[in-house]
Amino acid sequence: MEYLGIELKKPKVSFFDFTCCEGCQLQIANKEDTLVDFLSLVEVVNFREISSEKKDHYEIAFIEGAISRQDEIERLEKIRKQAKLVVALGTCACYGGVNSLKKRFSVEDVVNEVYGHNPVETLPVKSVKEVVAVDFEIPGCPISKAEFESIILHLVLGTEFRFKKYPVCVECKQNLNHCLLDEGKICLGPITRAGCNAVCINGKLPCYGCRGPAEENNWPSLKQILTEKGFSPEQIDEKTSFFNSLTEVTKNES
Amino acid sequence: MKVDMNIDVHHLTRVEGHGNIHINVKKGKLVDARWAVVETPRFFEAMLRGMSCEMAPILTARICGICSIGHALASLRAIENALGIDIPVIAKKIRLLAKHGETLQSHFLHLFFLAAPDYLNVGSVIPLVQSNRAVVEIALRLKRLANDMCDILAGRTTHPVSLCVGGVSRPPNKEDLHKLREQISERIPDAERTVELFKTIQVPDFIRETEYVSLKGEENYPWIGGKLVSTDGVLKNENDYLAMTNEYKEDFSTSKFTRLSRKSVAVGALARLNNNYNFLKAKDIAEEFGIKPLNHNPFMNNIAQLVECVHVMIESLELLDELLDEPMDEISSEYDIKEGEGVGAVEVPRGILYHHYLINKKGLVEKANCIIPTTQNNANIHYDLAELVEQAVNNGKQDTEVKKLCEMLVRAYDPCISCSVH
């Protein structure tokens, strides 16, 4: 394929899923307007959710999901050896995601609660980068279809993709939403990385930070505001730890 | 001829999640047929403990990327039953329309992307972009309608944002509803073309009698809440769901199995159709395919899904007319946090889904149980495989043909495996 007279690479890409809901892969299958164009931009060689084709040669591996069992670690290490580029796809892959809520309990306790006398194997949840080297991370629960597409275009064109530095709060204001903090809710939009068009707050669901911290954020100040509004540390922690995506800012200051 | 057969399908493709098929035939006799779910468990029920009940629908939506709206709705219904909340009629209609969007999204995804490649002899939908462009375009238009519907009604298809305890948090705007109404009407011919396309496929002729479980319709084809019914004559209240499921664990599978009057039950589109045929608004389509109760061919679940798509499109037009006529001012009910216990049963694309919570006086979840449609289908898939292989071997079918039939059988249930190992 050519663009402005330049021959574009058509990278071989693979999608692999681990501990997750497969909703991020689904965002790609669900991008109806541009799915056909997307399929002409890359060569999809593994996409088990929608395809029976399986090949061992690929350049880019998209990893969806967190890692929570020994066989997943081995599978991931094998993929790392094959792929030139490993991309963590979605909040579970980038941060562990909601799966990390498991860490509030012991492994024995969660296994016993769900499986009783028939235990199954499981490990404490890890993000992809805690197991293998990761070249690029695309956060979001689920990922933003538009952002994913833009990232793929940058990859194919060989140019650098830059995430927005400002927080979700900026996009939310642009959408003229009423501030949920003012409505008495805990909203983490002020410290979370933009790029989702504030989709949750548009529907009046507060932001719980699935995209990780914005480069420009002021957590101590938000925490002070939330405390002044009367929220307890437990109430604040329930929201900041929901996706395990904000630990880098919330754990440093306390 | 006495054949030997060893079929191992590791991580079956074109299904959601990870499952293996294992078949062993020695000298023409079936030794072993297994449906083994090997998905990594996520422990949602354990993680819910100690969480504010308002966060439960947000968390449990993430059990499944495909039916997240259904999970959110079952979760909300369980909480609202526990706290004694009656939600406004408008909110009920908005929720049902959002669910219809999800049903269309999930069924069309399954019919075109996951099931159709088997019948068109390709590995995936991707080569069809070249060879059957018109079909792919119909699929994309129908899927897009479904996604737009979810976006307008629930704010997002995967992991909805405007479904909340007490009702909905943001009303859809009427202009969007008008456009949606037009869009559905415009897509009816595409649905008709899909019906014509599926009439050309040869659905495998296979029968194994089983017990079909679903919600019981009172005045309409049922989707959210109500009595539970089986084709063997079992009738229970929503709160007595455990009597319908009877979960147990098999060593070779991380997903549990269930049973009722027989060794297995089936849930899903075919189960709903078998139990509620009289309420179908697309009976003519069902008749065109010759599908009527009781149908015991699991492959016909694909056709039942298609019939449901047409039904859902018709019902959505009716719901939209009603919504467009009414003011959108009352969309959620006030409520007090208190101690309580509640069950929510919802028909999601793959069958009946149950959420059950115990909530303490602080409004925190003390205990949670979620029983997923695919979990209820696992035993049925497992025993179907044995019967299917025996019949195929007796009819002289070879390895590759048997393997493909086995794969198609599992796909016909549209299993949502990561869901089942929540």
Interface residues (C-beta under 8 A of the other chain):
Chain A: D17 F18 T19 C20 C21 E22 G23 C24 Q25 L26 Q27 A29 N30 E32 D33 L35 V36 L39 V44 F47 R48 E49 I50 S51 S52 E53 K54 S68 R69 E72 G97 V98 N99 L101 K102 R104 F105 D109 V110 V111 E113 V114 Y115 N118 V120 T122 C141 P142 V199 C200 N202 G203 K204 L205 Y208 Q235 E238 F242
Chain B: H11 T13 R14 V15 E16 G17 T40 P41 R42 F43 E45 A46 M47 R49 G50 M51 S52 M55 I58 L59 R62 I63 C64 G65 I66 S68 Q105 L109 F113 L114 P117 G123 S124 V125 I126 V129 V136 L140 R141 K143 R144 N147 A154 G155 R156 T157 T158 H159 P160 V161 S162 C164 S169 R170 K249 D251 T254 S418 C419
